[in-house]
Amino acid sequence: MVWDMRSGIRKPILAGLVTVFCMGVALPAGYSQEVDEQSMLSNVPDWLTRTDISVFANEDRVNISLETLQPLLSMEQGGIFFQGRATGGTEWDGDNSDNWTLNAGIGARHFFGDNLILGVNAFYDHATEYHHNRVGAGFEVISSNLTARVNGYEALSDWKHVSTVGNITTQERALSGIDGEIEAVVPYMPWLRAAVGGYHWQAKANDDITGLKTSLRGDLTRYAKLEVGGSFDNYDEKAWARLTISLGERKETQFTAADDFISNAPLPKRDLSAQLWQKVLRTNEIVTERRTINASTGTVSGAGVYISGE
């Protein structure tokens, strides 16, 4: 885990993540001709089409997640759903492999005409290593080619003991905060979306975290999607990538790189009815800060923050 107060971005890693994205875009077009995905997974239960496994990596760590969204109530003009996620990971150097983050939430979405969906959601988040707890609430506006999201997070747990070495005790706590983004379809490439947003997390022993984030999200096939992005704040700059594999053909995916790499129209209209059950995008990992306490002098000092980008 990197707790340096100021660490620059590692340019070779950023270049590598961009290369991975380009390779992921290029491969499906040729490979899709050889693999009949529909025949392979035609008997997959419907609930598996909304369940996926993802691998997330940045310069510090790698995470593996299992996530699902399942409708609870379907109505003519909307619906209510459950979304759950479990994430485990490790630092590249092997540290911090015991922490799991569990997320569970309820959401509701409603159609307004044929061109707009409004959604609200609420989540409970738990990190197992130091037993951090947090709740969150979010709001979404989804249209054919533009989506806006805002999420708020409220930490429930206080300082947790991490270690004591000599007279120095290290503690960690979850942070409250807010994030948001606007996502737009890339013209003539309807399978690709660009997003830009920001975030702010409130710390006590350290400076608050304020930053910007940007990403590219591409549906490679109806089973695979790839996302690369970066975050830039007053502590650090990070590049990251996420590969997601669905356990069944995703119903919300209308355009893919394999089938619609370049479209005839700049912004083909997307069927919004299929977007009713898309997964909520939010910061799932709990953002934390650390402090040290000197038992001899009583001095309390900030010891850095942690935000993975997940």
C-alpha positions, 0 to 999 in steps of 0.5 A, a space after each residue: 500500500 502506498 501511503 506517500 503524501 506526494 507520489 508522481 504517476 509512473 509513466 511506464 505503467 500509464 503507457 502499458 495500460 493504454 496499450 492493453 486498452 488498444 489491444 483489447 479493442 483490436 482483438 475482438 473484431 478478428 476473434 469474434 469470427 471464430 467463436 460463436 458466443 451465442 451458441 456457447 452460452 445460449 442456455 445461461 440463466 437470465 440472472 447470470 447475464 447480470 453477473 460478472 467478474 472483473 479484474 482491476 489494476 493500478 500501479 499499487 494493487 490488483 483487485 478481483 470482484 464478483 458483482 451482480 444486479 438482480 431485479 426485485 420488481 419490474 414495472 411498465 415505467 421502471 423497476 427496483 433492483 438489488 446490487 451486490 459486490 465482493 472485492 478482494 485484492 493485494 498489493 503488487 508487493 504482496 501486502 494487504 491481501 487480507 482485506 475484502 470489501 462487500 457492497 450491498 444496495 437497493 436502487 430504483 429507476 423510472 422512465 420519463 418518456 422514451 428518452 430519459 431514465 432517472 434513478 436513485 440508489 442506496 448502499 451499505 459498504 463494509 471492509 473486512 480487515 479493519 471493519 470499516 463501515 459506510 453508507 452511500 446514496 446516489 442519483 442518476 440521469 440516463 439518456 441515449 448518449 449522455 449519462 450523469 451520476 452523483 454519489 455521496 458517502 457517509 462513514 459510520 466507523 471511527 478510528 481503527 487500530 492498525 499497529 503499535 511499534 514502540 511508542 508509535 500507534 497507527 490508526 485508520 478511519 473511513 472517510 466521507 465524501 462525494 463524487 460524480 461524473 458525466 459520461 458521453 458516447 464517442 461519435 461514430 464509435 457507439 460502443 465506446 464512452 468517455 467520462 470525466 468527473 471529480 471527487 472530494 473526501 473529508 479527512 481529519 488528520 490529513 488534508 482533504 482529498 480533492 481531484 479529477 478523474 477521467 476514463 474510457 469504457 468500451 464494450 468489446 463484445 457482449 461478454 467483455 468490456 474494458 475500461 482505462 482511466 486516470 485520477 489526479 488529486 492533491 495527493 497522487 496521480 494514478 492510471 488504472 485498467 479494469 477488464 470485466 467478463 459477464 457470465 452471460 450475454 449482457 442485455 444492456 449492450 447494444 453496440 460492441 467493438 466486434 460488431 459496430 466498431 465504426 457506425 454510419 451515424 455519429 450518434 446512433 440511438 440507444 434502446 433505453 429500455 435495455 439500460 434499466 438494469 445496468 449496474 450502478 457506477 460508484 466508488 465501491 472501495 472505502 477511502 481511508 486515512 491514517 494517523 500516528 499517535 506518539 504515546 510518549 509525547 501525545 503528538 498526533 500526526 497525519 500518516 497519509 490517505 488511501 484511495 484506489 479508484 475502484 
